[in-house]
């Protein structure tokens, strides 16, 4: 069972990294192309802003999943470095994990409300008529994924990334 969960984790990590790389390249390429067309050629191409913004939304949301998977989200390690007692350090890690579960649960709730509103009243981008569900799907994915990783951290007690212990190898 453990090897199955590790295989799923590795597969999703690879998928997330692929999405981050593709969306980064897309954002950079579209913005560069837009600068060239607007300022050198004096053209205004409809929809480039929309595509860049949608790509950026996927980049940010999947990037948050990558950080959550690595337990590198919102890391402030001053206090854990000062704690000498292993028991107090474990208590501190559990408190952080509980805070993250609560925050992530609220994130899921807000994403659910946004998605339910958008499905009731569909909206589209003005230039290319792209459904608003596409960028909102990134928010929904990130909210659920962050909650799953927060629950993992609560169960395992791992809330701070230790650069010595890497599970990506």
Secondary structure by P-SEA (a helix, b strand, c coil): caaaaaaaaaaaaaaaaaaaaaaaaaaaaaaaaaaaaacccccccccaaaaaaaaaaaaaaaaaaaaaaacccccccccccccccaaaaaaaaaaaaaaaaaaaaaaaaaaaaaaaaaaabbbbbccccccaaaaaaaaaaaaaaaaaaaaaaaaaccccccccccccc
